Every structure is written in C-alpha cells, then in structure tokens.
Amino acid sequence: MTRAYCEAAVEVLDILDHTSEYKVNLIPTKFINYLKENAANDYVAKIDYSKPINEMNVKIETMGILGTICRNWWWNNEEKQEYARLVREKEIKHQEELREKYNPDDIFKKKKQQEIESENIDEINNSSYQMLEYKENIFSKILNFIKRMFNRK
C-alpha cells in the first residue's frame, strides 16, 4: 500500500471507532484486520466529528475506502441501484464532454481550415519561396546506373 492509503486506513479506523457497533459488525473482520495491518503507525487522524462526513477534512483515499464499505456492506439494494444510476449518468456526461472537446469531425474541420489558411498565406507570401536544388543520393545513383546497364542493347 502507498503511504496515502496507509494514512487513509488510520482515518477509516478512527471513523469506524465513532460509528455504531451495529454498522461496524456488518463489515467483515477480515477487512477490518486488513486495514489495521496496513495502517500507518506514525499517523494520527485529526477528524472533526461535529461536521457531516462530506465536510470533514479527510483524504480522498479515505472517502474511497468508506465508499467501498458503504456500497458493499451498508447499503440496501435500492441505494446500490441509485448509486449505479448516478455513476452511469456521470459517465455519460463525462463521455459527452470528451466528445465535444475531442470530436473527430471537428478535428478534421480544423485541420482543413488550417490548410486553407496556410494556402492563403502561401499565396500572399509567394515571393518568399526559394527554389531547392534536387540532389540525387548515392543509392539512387547506383540503382539508376544498374537500370541503365540492363536497358542497353
């Protein structure tokens, strides 16, 4: 586990200490033991329990672990379905935002527009072109020599 998750395990265990015994008993002891084994020994959780959980100053990893606990052991089927619906809606919204931002149709339109603009600029700056001299490389010379040898009769 990373350091952030070890510290998050400390925060989760501290939150579970302040949670009703009924709720804690719903969590498998194997999972709680896993958190205890991986908890950072030198970290002390400083959580203000006078605030609601979403306003507490806890790590994002802590919220992730608590979310896993809620989803797997505390929520009933209706709550799980509502959560799944929210996740699907957020994913659809995220995909739409990505589609707008990186729309392949727009990318090609922008590329064509840039090509047209560059052609217009080229026409304006036509006098600034330089003629480049074509130089045949050594491989082309050898290949052309061999071709000429076989073409002779």
N, C-alpha and C positions, 0 to 999 in steps of 0.2 A: 504494500500500500504506500501511496505517496504521503508526504508529510501533511498535506492539506486534509486527506482522508483520515489520517490518524487523529488530527485535531478535531475533525468533524465527528469522529466516533466518540470522543470525550464529550462534545456538546450534546450528541444524541443521548448518551447515557445519562447526562445531567438532566436533560428534558424528561427522560423516562423516569428518573427519580422523583420528578414533580408531577407525574401523571398517575391517574388512578390505578390501583393494583389490578383491577379487572381488565383494563386495557393492556397493561404490561403482560398479563398472563396469556393474552391472545397471541403474543409473539413467541415463536419457538425459542426455547432456551439455547439451542444450538446457535441461532443468530445473535442472541444477546452475548453469549460466550465469545463469538467471533469478534463482536465489537469490543469486548473487554480485552481480548488478546491483542488487538491491533490499536488500542487507544494509546495516545502519546502520554507518557508518564510525566513529562515536564510541562504539560499544557494545562492551564486552569480555565475552565469555561466561565465567562462573565456574562451571564444572561439575565436580563431584566424581566422577571415574570409578571410584572404589573402590566406589561403590554401584551397585545394579542400576538400570536405566533408570527404573523406576516410582518409585524413591525419590530420584532426582536432583531438585534444585531448579531445574526449568526452567519456562518459561512454558507455559500451556495451548495457545497457538498453536503452540509448538514440538512439543508432543505431537501436535497435529493434523496438522502437516506430516509428521512421522515416521510417523504412521498412514497417511497417503496414500502415502508411499513404500513402506511395508510392503505395503499392500493392492495397489498397482499393480505393483510390480516385485520384491518379495522373497518374497511368499507363493506357495505352490503352490495348486492348485485345492482341495485338501482344507481347507487353512487358510482360504481365501476363503469356502468354504461354511460352515465353522464360525463364522466371523465374521458372515456374513449371518444365520445361525440365531440367534446371540446378540443381534444388533441387532433381529431380529423379536421375540424374546422380551421384550426390554426395552421395545420399543414397545408390545406388547400389555399388559404390566404397567403402563406409564405411562398408556395409554388407560383401563384398568380403574380406576386411581386417580383419574383425571379424572372418570370416570363416577360413581364413588362420591361424589366431592366435589361435582360439579355435576349430579347426577342430576335430570333434569327432572321426574320423578314426585315426588321428594321436595320439589322447589322448590314445586310446586303444593300439596302436602300442608301444607307450612309456611305457605304463603300462606293456605290455608283455615283453618288453626289460628289464625293471627294475626287473621283476620277474626272468627272465633268469639270469641276472647279480647277483641277490641275491642268486639264487640257486648255481651258480658257486662259490660265496664267501662262501656259506654254506659248499660246498664240500671241499673247501680249509681249512676252519676252523672247520672241523668236530670234531676234538678232543676237541674243547672248549664247546661242548654241555654238559649240566648237565641233569641227569635223575630227573624228577619231580615225586614225590610220589602222587598218586591219593588218595584223601580223599573224602569219601562219606559224603554229607551234611545230616543234620538231617531229612529233608523232604524225601530224597531218602531212608534213613534208615527206616523211618516209612512206606513209601509206599512199600518197599520190604518186611517188616515184615508182612504187611496186605496181600500181594500177597502170601507169604508162608503159611499163616494161611488158605487161601482158597484152596490152592493147596494140602493140606494134606487130606488124606482119611482114 
